[in-house]
């Protein structure tokens, strides 16, 4: 089923609602970025008994997140440096997470299948992976030659990794999302 979030901006609350997050969940924000746009709302949803792993390859991004987490007294945030294209590079246990986020990450990768495989390794059976990527025909941000990962291609990757598509939907005017579930 394809649904849609109809406004032009990326609505973080809309996306996080799809994960049905509960207090105590363990979640990884892979490719969290410098400001943790998803990391901090996740930390508030999982509460003190939960855990949010903010994972990135850029150490300055992680230092920024770590500093903000200390300032906001969010001890449930843990930063992890990792090259997500390396299997088990994130050093998060197999089958240990309730959910994983891959927000606008795969199109930047040389090996997107390996990143999805790493996400699938970490999430437990029945756990969810939320993938958000640019629409293929959208060139507002970037040039006509900017890399894009299409929904069909991403679904093909997911099926190879025993990840089912629970939902697919549009997000604003520029993104699509797949909510995957580990079988």
C-alpha positions as CSV (number, residue, x, y, z in Angstrom):
1,X,0.0,0.0,0.0
2,X,1.3,3.4,-0.9
3,X,0.4,6.3,1.4
4,X,1.7,9.8,1.4
5,X,2.7,12.6,3.8
6,X,1.7,15.6,1.9
7,X,3.7,18.6,2.7
8,X,6.9,19.8,1.2
9,X,9.1,19.3,4.2
10,X,10.5,16.2,5.9
11,X,8.2,15.5,8.8
12,X,10.2,13.6,11.5
13,X,7.2,12.8,13.7
14,X,5.3,11.3,10.7
15,X,8.3,9.0,9.9
16,X,8.9,7.9,13.5
17,X,5.2,7.1,14.0
18,X,5.7,4.4,11.4
19,X,8.1,2.5,13.7
20,X,5.6,2.3,16.6
21,X,8.5,3.1,19.0
22,X,8.0,2.1,22.7
23,X,10.0,3.0,25.8
24,X,12.9,0.7,26.2
25,X,13.5,0.1,22.4
26,X,17.0,-0.2,21.0
27,X,17.4,1.7,17.8
28,X,20.2,2.7,15.5
29,X,20.3,5.9,13.4
30,X,22.8,4.8,10.7
31,X,24.4,7.9,9.0
32,X,23.0,10.1,11.8
33,X,24.7,13.3,10.5
34,X,26.1,16.2,12.5
35,X,22.8,17.4,14.1
36,X,21.1,14.1,14.9
37,X,17.7,15.2,13.5
38,X,16.3,11.8,14.1
39,X,18.7,10.7,17.0
40,X,17.3,13.2,19.5
41,X,13.6,12.6,18.9
42,X,14.3,8.9,19.0
43,X,16.1,9.2,22.4
44,X,13.1,11.0,23.9
45,X,10.8,8.2,22.6
46,X,12.8,5.3,23.9
47,X,13.4,6.9,27.3
48,X,16.1,6.3,29.8
49,X,15.7,2.5,29.6
50,X,16.1,2.5,25.8
51,X,19.2,3.0,23.6
52,X,19.8,5.0,20.5
53,X,23.0,4.3,18.6
54,X,24.1,7.3,16.5
55,X,26.3,5.8,13.9
56,X,28.3,7.8,11.3
57,X,31.7,7.7,9.5
58,X,32.5,11.3,10.2
59,X,34.0,11.6,13.6
60,X,33.2,15.4,13.9
61,X,29.5,14.5,13.5
62,X,29.7,12.0,16.3
63,X,31.5,14.5,18.6
64,X,28.8,17.1,17.9
65,X,26.1,14.5,18.8
66,X,27.9,13.4,21.9
67,X,28.2,17.0,23.1
68,X,24.6,17.8,22.5
69,X,23.5,14.5,24.2
70,X,25.5,15.5,27.3
71,X,24.0,19.0,27.3
72,X,20.5,17.6,27.1
73,X,21.3,14.8,29.6
74,X,20.4,12.1,27.2
75,X,22.5,9.2,28.4
76,X,20.6,6.7,26.2
77,X,22.4,8.1,23.2
78,X,25.7,6.2,22.3
79,X,27.8,7.3,19.4
80,X,29.6,4.7,17.2
81,X,32.1,5.4,14.4
82,X,31.6,3.0,11.5
83,X,32.0,2.5,7.8
84,X,28.6,1.1,7.2
85,X,29.8,-0.6,4.0
86,X,31.8,-3.0,6.1
87,X,29.9,-6.0,7.5
88,X,29.9,-5.9,11.3
89,X,31.7,-2.5,11.2
90,X,29.2,-0.9,13.5
91,X,30.0,-3.3,16.3
92,X,26.4,-3.6,17.3
93,X,25.3,-7.2,18.2
94,X,23.4,-9.3,15.6
95,X,19.6,-9.4,16.1
96,X,19.7,-6.9,18.9
97,X,17.8,-3.9,17.7
98,X,14.1,-3.2,17.5
99,X,14.6,-0.7,14.6
100,X,17.1,0.9,12.3
101,X,16.9,4.1,10.4
102,X,18.6,4.8,7.0
103,X,17.6,8.3,6.3
104,X,19.0,9.6,3.0
105,X,22.1,7.4,3.3
106,X,22.0,4.7,0.5
107,X,22.3,7.1,-2.4
108,X,25.6,8.3,-1.1
109,X,27.1,4.8,-0.9
110,X,29.3,2.9,-3.3
111,X,27.9,-0.3,-1.8
112,X,24.3,0.3,-0.8
113,X,23.5,-3.4,-0.6
114,X,26.2,-3.8,2.0
115,X,24.7,-1.0,4.1
116,X,21.3,-2.6,4.0
117,X,22.9,-6.0,4.8
118,X,24.5,-4.4,7.9
119,X,21.2,-2.9,9.0
120,X,19.5,-6.3,8.5
121,X,22.2,-8.0,10.6
122,X,21.6,-5.7,13.6
123,X,17.8,-5.8,13.6
124,X,16.0,-8.6,15.3
125,X,13.4,-10.9,13.7
126,X,10.2,-8.8,13.4
127,X,12.3,-5.6,13.8
128,X,11.9,-2.7,11.3
129,X,14.2,-0.8,9.0
130,X,13.0,2.6,7.8
131,X,14.7,3.6,4.6
132,X,14.1,7.1,3.2
133,X,15.6,8.1,-0.2
134,X,15.3,10.7,-2.9
135,X,12.7,10.1,-5.6
136,X,14.4,9.0,-8.8
137,X,13.0,11.7,-11.0
138,X,13.5,14.5,-8.5
139,X,16.5,16.7,-9.4
140,X,15.6,19.8,-7.3
141,X,18.5,18.9,-4.9
142,X,21.5,18.0,-7.1
143,X,21.9,17.6,-10.7
144,X,20.3,15.2,-13.2
145,X,23.3,13.0,-12.7
146,X,23.0,12.8,-8.9
147,X,22.8,9.1,-7.8
148,X,19.4,7.8,-6.8
149,X,18.3,4.4,-5.6
150,X,14.8,3.6,-7.0
151,X,12.1,1.9,-5.1
152,X,12.2,-1.1,-7.3
153,X,15.9,-1.5,-6.9
154,X,15.7,-1.1,-3.1
155,X,12.9,-3.6,-2.9
156,X,15.1,-6.0,-4.9
157,X,17.9,-5.5,-2.4
158,X,15.6,-6.1,0.5
159,X,14.2,-9.3,-0.8
160,X,17.7,-10.7,-1.3
161,X,18.3,-10.0,2.4
162,X,15.0,-11.6,3.6
163,X,13.5,-8.2,4.4
164,X,9.8,-7.8,3.6
165,X,8.2,-4.5,2.6
166,X,5.6,-3.7,5.3
167,X,4.8,-0.3,3.8
168,X,5.9,2.1,1.1
169,X,5.0,5.7,1.0
170,X,5.9,9.2,-0.3
171,X,7.3,11.8,2.0
172,X,6.7,15.3,0.9
173,X,7.6,16.2,-2.7
174,X,11.2,14.8,-2.7
175,X,11.4,11.4,-1.0
176,X,10.0,7.9,-0.9
177,X,10.2,5.6,2.1
178,X,10.1,1.9,2.6
179,X,9.3,0.4,6.0
180,X,11.0,-3.0,5.9
181,X,10.5,-5.9,8.4
182,X,13.0,-8.7,9.1
183,X,11.5,-12.1,8.4
